[in-house]
Structure formats: structure tokens, C-alpha cells
Amino acid sequence: MLLRLSTVAAVLLVAASSSSAALTFPLSFQSQNLAPLMSSVEAEVIPDSYFVVFKNGARANEQSAWVQGLHQRDANVNGLWGGYDGLESGVRHVFDMGSFQGLAGSFRPEVLDEIRRNPDVDYIERDQVVYTSETQKNAPWGLARISHRKRLTLKTYKKYVHDPKGGKGVTVFVIDTGINTDHKEFGGRALWGATIPRNDPDRDDNGHGTHCAGSIASQAYGVSKKAEVVAVKVLSSNGSGTMADVVAGVDFAIKSHLSLKAKQGGKYKGSVANMSLGGGKSRPLDAAVTNAIAQGLHFAVAAGNENSNACYSSPASVEPAVTVGASTRDDARAYFSNYGPCVDIFGPGQDIESTWIGSPTAKRTISGTSMASPHVAGLIAYYLSLAPESDSGFHSGPMTPKEMKSLLKETATRDALRGVPDRTPNLLIYNNADKDKYYAW
């Protein structure tokens, strides 16, 4: 739900901004004695709308009269104008809160420059839209689990706490059996990328890839509800295919990732690939995935369902990839999940409901590390989407796969799972729902 800033909300936001420098960056610095103009990281700014914060000793009530006078004189010369989206122009709120003295309003650029020249002004921050931290009710248990530190209870069992804009601007390549791109849950965000097996149709006739894509980005079942998913079909309707086709699918994902990066430039958020497949050790596949990661493409891969050491299979043994084991709804390692030092983290993988084939509303519940890996791919997309924009003072380019892997481990819930063998990390993915979204940066 979208909330416009009320007086109280605006006060709280400015108070937070003034006490937490990590949340803001300067858009311009003091020049010719101008007060700095700031903006919150990831802010959805409201045009021509600002907070004006005064230095200690200045009184907001007195200063507001002066500011309103500037605005009125400008209106007399240039004519009246309405603020953005129905907001009243001029001073709208005055904050007289002890040591915090400020105001909020909408002003033309010329008036803003005059305000910035006032020696009593400490700084100015752009106003922004505020959203609730959305909680999805009746969510699948896997989504609920990754947004709560503690074991699920009756109160939290179907509540997914998340940023509703998670995944926006990020593309996830689903290297699998294809995707039911017509499914309503994707809302047009599912695209067909490539069909690698010759003479196969551009269609998911198996359902596995559609299920994975749904856990990544569908509206009801997805971790990142605004991400785009792209079908890279490497397996046929029976769920199998050749390793050569799989490697070709990885190659397609690399080239697509690099093309997106070149096209979007500084706006590029990053791309992710999910591989909920595997087989015996394959050096070509391992090399292909390693090369893709070296070029900045994030990879989440399934650990495998043999209840054995994941280091004996590919691509689960690829060190720079994020290899994902499966957990159960009662916080145990799933009996089928592979384990060992090549497993990096666990995600929900038992009785996972998601999108399916056959109709635009089809769904199905299945289990496997194939279901766990998409939760991680979705979380990677979620984190990438929340990175500072290219015009932010904190922007340093998309997070690298190595940095992302460290972040996933750092934010994971530790020692939550039963039945995790020795030399296997007991880490359960977590979306950092109890922290500010800027925490990662």
C-alpha cells in the first residue's frame, strides 16, 4: 500500500535522516555558501518537494515565515503553481521539536537556491514517497520462513515480510525446462529467452522450470515479486537433457547478462541464474559456470537430492556459485538433501507450492533442492534490486557474486536446522526483514 507523507511520517523520516548519516548522500555540496542538498538512498523522490533543516539556535517558526515570504514573492512574479501530485506549494509543515527545527514544502529551484544561501540552514533533503513494509498474508511457508529469524508459529506461518518492490530491475535466467510465460502470476514479467535442445518447442512441457520461476518471481509464491524471469530451456519434457545443452544454456545466459549490462550502463542492477539441475562431475559445466560468475553473473545451484556429498556432483561443487541444500517446514535438513562442505546455505525445499503448466492459473506442490535453489536466486535478485542507484553517493556498481555470497552467509540464520551433518554449514537464508534495507551497503 502506498502512503503519502503525513506530517508525522515526515517528522519521523527527517528525524531518522538527521540521526543516521548512512541513509543519506549529498546530491550537491556547499558551493558559494550553499547548504548541502541531500537525498535518501533508494529514495523515490517527490519533485520540487523538500525538508529544510535548520542549525542549532535557529527557530523553525521564525524561519518558516521568511521561507514562505520567498515563495510568495516568487509566486507574485512568476505566478502561482501547484506542487507535485496535488501537494500544496510553499511551506506545508513546520517542525518545532526542541533540538530539531525544520520545515517541509514545495519550492521552485530559484527559491530553493535562496533558502540554501541562508546561513541558518544546516541541510536540505529531498522529500520522498514512503511505503509500508508489506506483509503477504496466506503466503507459502517457505516465504514466511525466510523472513523470520525464529521457527515459524501459528502467527507467522503464512506471513512473508518483504519489500514489495524487491527484484525490480533485475533479470533472473532460469536454466531449466522452460517457463509457462502466460501464467497470470508473472504479470508479463516472464519472457522466453532460448530453447537449446533442437526441435523442442518454446514451451515448458514438464513444469519444473515454471515451478522454479514461480518461487523466484511470481506474485503469490515468489521471493522477488518484481524481478523478470527469462526461460533458458535446456531440458526436455521428461526433465532430462544433455550436459552440452546445459553448458550452451549457461553460455546464452552469460551473453544475455553482458548485453544487458552494456545496454543499461550505470543503471544496471545485475543478473542472476538459477540451475535446479545437476549430474555427475563435469569439468566443462563447472568451467562454464565459473566463467559466468567471473563475468558478474550470480549463480544459485541446487545441491542435489541424493542424500550424499554435494562435492561429487556438478554444478553443485562449483566453489564461487551459491550451492543450496533443502530445509523442511519444521526446521530440519530434508532427508533427501545433499550435504557437505560444498553446500553454502539451505533454503525451503519441502512441500513447496508454486506455479505450474497447463493453464494460466495452474499450481503444484513438490519437493527438492530444486525448490530450495530458486528461493536463493530470488533473494539474490531481491538484494541486488535494493542496491543504491547509479546517481547515489554510495553507488559502486552492482554487488559482485563473491560479495553477494558473503552477504547471504552473513545475514543467514545460524544453527536453526536439525540433522545437518558435520562439515556442512548450518545456515538458513534470511531476507533481513528486521533490518533497514540499506543494511547490505
C-alpha positions in Angstrom: 0.0 0.0 0.0 1.3 3.4 -0.9 1.3 6.0 1.8 1.8 9.7 1.2 3.8 11.5 3.8 1.7 12.8 6.6 3.1 15.4 8.9 4.0 12.7 11.5 5.6 10.5 8.8 7.6 13.4 7.5 8.8 14.3 11.0 9.9 10.7 11.6 11.7 10.5 8.3 13.6 13.7 8.8 14.5 12.7 12.4 15.8 9.4 11.1 17.7 11.0 8.3 19.3 13.6 10.6 20.5 10.9 13.1 21.7 8.3 10.6 24.1 9.5 8.1 24.2 6.1 6.4 20.8 6.7 5.0 21.6 9.9 3.0 24.1 11.0 0.5 24.8 14.6 -0.8 23.4 15.4 -4.3 25.5 18.6 -4.2 28.0 20.1 -1.7 28.4 23.5 -0.3 29.3 25.9 -3.0 29.2 29.7 -2.6 28.0 29.0 0.9 25.0 26.9 -0.2 23.7 24.4 2.3 24.0 20.8 1.0 21.1 19.2 -0.8 20.7 15.5 0.3 18.6 12.5 -0.8 18.0 9.2 1.0 19.5 6.2 -0.7 16.9 4.4 -2.9 14.5 7.3 -2.4 11.5 7.6 -4.7 11.8 11.4 -4.6 8.9 13.8 -4.9 9.8 16.5 -7.4 10.4 20.0 -6.0 9.5 18.9 -2.5 12.0 19.3 0.3 12.8 19.2 4.0 14.7 22.2 5.3 16.6 21.5 8.5 18.0 24.4 10.5 21.1 24.7 12.6 21.1 24.8 16.4 19.8 28.2 17.6 17.6 28.9 14.7 13.8 28.7 15.3 11.7 27.0 12.7 8.6 29.2 13.3 10.6 32.4 12.5 12.5 30.8 9.6 9.3 29.4 8.1 7.8 32.9 7.8 10.9 34.0 5.9 10.8 31.0 3.6 7.1 31.5 2.9 7.8 35.1 2.1 10.4 34.0 -0.5 7.8 31.6 -2.0 5.1 34.3 -2.1 7.3 36.8 -3.8 8.3 34.2 -6.4 4.6 33.5 -6.9 3.9 37.2 -7.4 6.5 37.4 -10.1 6.2 34.0 -11.8 2.6 33.1 -11.0 1.1 30.5 -8.7 1.9 26.8 -9.3 0.7 23.6 -7.7 3.0 21.2 -6.0 3.6 17.7 -7.4 0.6 15.3 -7.5 -1.7 17.7 -5.7 0.7 18.7 -2.9 0.4 22.4 -1.9 3.3 24.6 -2.9 5.1 26.7 -0.3 5.6 25.7 3.3 3.4 22.8 4.3 4.8 21.7 7.7 6.8 23.4 10.4 8.8 21.2 12.8 9.5 22.8 16.2 10.8 19.8 18.1 13.4 21.1 20.6 16.8 20.4 19.0 15.2 19.5 15.7 14.0 22.6 13.9 12.8 22.3 10.3 10.1 22.6 7.7 8.8 20.8 4.7 7.3 22.3 1.5 7.5 22.6 -2.3 9.5 25.3 -3.9 10.8 26.3 -7.3 14.5 25.8 -7.9 15.2 29.6 -7.7 13.5 29.7 -4.3 15.4 26.6 -3.2 18.7 28.3 -4.0 17.8 31.3 -1.9 16.9 29.0 1.0 20.3 27.2 0.6 22.1 30.6 0.9 20.6 31.2 4.4 23.4 30.7 6.9 20.9 29.2 9.4 20.1 26.3 7.1 22.0 23.1 8.1 21.0 21.0 5.1 18.1 20.3 2.8 16.8 16.8 1.9 14.5 15.8 -1.0 11.1 14.6 0.1 10.2 11.0 -0.8 7.3 8.6 -1.1 7.0 6.2 1.9 5.7 2.6 1.6 4.7 0.2 4.2 6.9 -2.9 4.6 4.4 -5.2 3.1 3.4 -8.5 4.8 2.0 -11.0 2.4 -0.8 -12.9 4.2 -1.5 -16.6 3.3 2.0 -16.8 1.9 3.7 -20.2 1.2 5.5 -21.4 4.3 8.9 -21.1 2.5 8.5 -17.4 2.0 7.3 -16.9 5.6 10.4 -18.9 6.9 13.0 -16.8 5.1 11.5 -13.5 6.6 11.6 -14.7 10.2 14.6 -15.5 12.4 12.7 -17.8 14.7 10.9 -21.0 14.0 7.5 -20.4 12.4 4.5 -20.2 14.7 0.8 -20.1 14.1 1.1 -16.3 13.9 4.0 -16.2 11.5 3.4 -19.4 9.4 1.8 -17.6 6.5 3.3 -14.1 6.8 6.0 -13.0 4.3 7.6 -9.7 5.4 9.3 -8.1 2.5 9.8 -5.0 0.4 7.1 -5.2 -2.3 9.5 -3.6 -4.9 12.0 -6.4 -4.4 13.6 -7.7 -7.6 12.7 -4.6 -9.7 15.2 -4.1 -12.4 16.9 -7.5 -12.0 16.7 -10.3 -14.5 16.9 -14.0 -13.5 17.7 -16.6 -16.1 16.0 -19.9 -15.3 18.2 -22.6 -16.9 15.7 -25.5 -16.8 12.7 -26.9 -18.7 11.2 -23.6 -19.7 8.6 -21.3 -18.2 4.8 -21.0 -18.6 5.2 -17.4 -19.7 1.4 -17.0 -19.9 0.9 -17.7 -16.2 -1.0 -14.9 -14.6 1.3 -14.9 -11.5 4.1 -13.4 -13.6 2.1 -10.4 -14.8 4.1 -10.2 -18.0 7.5 -10.5 -16.3 8.2 -13.9 -17.7 10.0 -14.0 -21.1 11.2 -16.7 -23.4 15.0 -16.5 -23.9 16.2 -19.6 -25.7 15.4 -23.2 -26.5 18.7 -25.1 -26.6 17.5 -28.7 -27.5 16.9 -28.9 -31.2 13.4 -29.4 -32.4 11.9 -28.7 -29.0 9.1 -26.2 -28.7 9.4 -22.9 -27.0 7.2 -24.2 -24.2 7.6 -25.9 -20.8 6.0 -29.3 -21.2 7.4 -30.5 -17.9 6.6 -27.9 -15.2 9.8 -28.0 -13.3 11.2 -24.7 -14.7 7.8 -23.0 -14.3 7.8 -24.1 -10.6 11.3 -22.7 -10.1 10.4 -19.4 -11.8 7.4 -19.1 -9.6 9.4 -19.4 -6.4 11.8 -16.7 -7.8 9.4 -14.0 -9.0 5.7 -14.9 -9.1 3.3 -12.6 -7.2 1.9 -15.3 -4.8 4.9 -17.6 -4.5 8.0 -15.5 -5.4 10.7 -14.1 -3.2 11.3 -11.2 -5.6 7.9 -10.1 -6.8 9.1 -7.5 -9.3 12.0 -9.4 -10.9 12.0 -10.5 -14.5 12.4 -14.2 -15.3 13.8 -15.5 -18.6 13.4 -19.1 -19.8 16.5 -20.8 -20.9 15.3 -24.3 -21.9 18.0 -26.9 -21.7 15.9 -29.9 -20.5 13.1 -31.6 -22.4 9.6 -32.6 -21.3 10.8 -35.6 -19.3 13.1 -33.4 -17.3 16.4 -34.5 -18.7 18.8 -33.3 -21.3 22.5 -33.3 -22.4 25.3 -31.7 -20.5 26.3 -30.0 -23.7 22.8 -28.3 -23.9 23.2 -27.2 -20.3 26.6 -25.6 -21.0 25.1 -23.9 -24.1 22.3 -22.6 -21.8 24.9 -21.1 -19.5 26.6 -19.5 -22.5 23.3 -17.9 -23.5 22.9 -16.6 -20.0 26.4 -15.1 -20.0 25.9 -13.3 -23.3 22.5 -12.0 -22.3 23.9 -10.8 -19.0 26.7 -8.9 -20.7 24.3 -7.5 -23.3 22.0 -6.1 -20.5 25.0 -4.7 -18.7 26.2 -2.8 -21.8 22.7 -1.6 -22.7 21.8 -0.4 -19.2 25.2 1.1 -18.3 25.2 2.7 -14.8 21.5 1.7 -14.3 22.4 -2.0 -14.4 21.4 -3.8 -11.2 22.7 -7.2 -12.1 21.5 -10.6 -13.3 21.1 -13.9 -11.7 20.9 -17.5 -13.0 19.2 -20.4 -11.3 20.2 -24.0 -12.0 18.0 -26.5 -10.3 19.6 -29.4 -12.1 22.7 -31.5 -11.9 24.5 -34.7 -12.6 27.9 -36.3 -12.1 31.0 -34.2 -12.1 31.5 -32.3 -15.3 34.5 -30.1 -15.8 33.0 -28.3 -18.8 29.9 -27.4 -16.9 31.9 -26.4 -13.8 34.2 -24.3 -16.0 31.2 -22.6 -17.8 29.5 -21.7 -14.5 32.8 -20.5 -13.0 33.4 -18.3 -16.1 29.9 -16.9 -15.9 30.4 -15.9 -12.3 33.8 -14.3 -13.1 31.9 -12.1 -15.5 29.5 -11.0 -12.8 26.5 -13.3 -13.3 25.2 -14.5 -10.0 24.5 -18.3 -9.8 22.3 -20.2 -7.4 22.5 -24.0 -7.9 20.8 -27.0 -6.3 22.9 -29.2 -4.0 21.2 -32.4 -5.3 18.7 -34.9 -3.9 20.8 -38.0 -3.3 21.4 -37.5 0.4 25.1 -37.6 -0.3 28.1 -35.3 -0.6 27.4 -32.4 -2.9 31.0 -32.1 -3.8 30.6 -35.2 -6.1 28.2 -33.5 -8.5 28.1 -30.6 -10.9 27.3 -27.8 -10.8 26.9 -28.1 -7.0 30.6 -28.4 -6.5 31.4 -25.1 -8.2 33.0 -23.1 -5.5 32.0 -19.5 -6.5 28.4 -20.5 -7.0 25.9 -20.5 -4.2 25.1 -24.1 -3.6 21.7 -24.7 -1.8 20.5 -27.5 0.3 16.9 -28.1 1.2 15.2 -27.5 4.6 11.8 -28.6 5.9 8.9 -26.6 7.4 9.9 -27.9 10.9 13.5 -26.7 10.5 15.4 -29.8 9.6 17.6 -30.8 6.7 15.4 -32.5 4.2 16.1 -36.2 4.2 17.0 -36.1 0.5 19.2 -33.1 0.5 22.8 -33.4 -0.3 25.3 -32.0 2.2 29.0 -31.4 2.8 31.4 -28.6 2.6 30.3 -27.7 -1.0 26.9 -26.7 0.4 26.8 -23.0 1.2 23.4 -22.5 2.6 19.9 -24.0 3.0 16.6 -22.8 1.7 13.0 -24.1 2.0 12.7 -27.2 -0.2 10.0 -29.5 1.1 6.3 -29.3 0.0 6.8 -26.0 -1.9 3.8 -24.7 -3.7 4.4 -22.7 -6.9 3.3 -22.0 -10.4 2.8 -24.9 -12.9 1.9 -25.7 -16.5 -1.4 -26.4 -18.2 -3.2 -23.2 -17.6 -2.5 -19.5 -16.6 -3.5 -20.3 -13.0 -2.0 -23.8 -12.5 -0.1 -24.6 -9.3 1.5 -27.6 -7.8 3.4 -28.6 -4.6 6.6 -30.5 -5.0 9.9 -31.0 -3.0 13.6 -31.0 -3.7 16.8 -28.9 -3.6 15.4 -27.8 -7.0 12.8 -25.8 -5.0 15.4 -24.5 -2.4 17.7 -23.0 -5.0 15.1 -20.7 -6.5 14.5 -19.2 -3.1 18.1 -18.2 -3.0 18.1 -16.9 -6.6 15.1 -14.8 -5.7 16.8 -13.5 -2.6 19.9 -12.5 -4.6 17.6 -10.6 -7.1 15.9 -9.1 -4.1 19.2 -7.8 -2.6 20.5 -6.6 -6.0 17.3 -4.6 -6.6 17.8 -2.7 -3.4 21.3 -1.5 -4.2 21.9 2.2 -4.4 21.1 3.8 -7.8 23.9 5.0 -10.1 23.4 8.6 -9.0 23.8 7.7 -5.4 26.9 8.7 -3.5 27.0 5.1 -2.2 26.9 3.6 -5.7 29.9 1.5 -6.6 28.5 -0.7 -9.3 26.5 -3.9 -8.9 27.5 -6.2 -6.0 29.8 -8.9 -7.2 28.9 -12.6 -6.8 31.6 -13.0 -4.2 30.2 -10.1 -2.2 26.7 -11.5 -2.6 27.7 -14.9 -1.4 29.3 -13.3 1.7 26.2 -11.3 2.3 23.9 -14.3 2.1 26.0 -16.1 4.7 26.4 -13.1 6.9 22.6 -12.5 7.1 21.6 -16.1 7.3 20.0 -17.6 10.4 22.6 -19.8 12.1 22.2 -23.2 13.7 18.4 -23.2 13.0 18.3 -26.7 11.4 18.3 -30.2 12.8 20.1 -33.1 11.1 22.8 -31.1 9.4 26.0 -33.3 9.2 29.4 -32.2 10.2 31.4 -30.1 7.8 28.1 -28.7 6.4 27.2 -25.1 7.1 24.1 -24.8 9.3 22.8 -21.6 7.6 19.2 -20.9 6.6 18.6 -18.0 4.2 17.0 -14.8 5.6 15.9 -11.7 3.8 16.9 -9.3 6.6 13.3 -8.3 7.2 14.1 -6.9 10.7 16.8 -4.5 9.4 16.7 -1.4 7.2 17.1 -2.4 3.6 20.2 -0.3 3.3 22.0 -2.6 5.7 23.7 -4.5 2.9 25.5 -1.4 1.8 
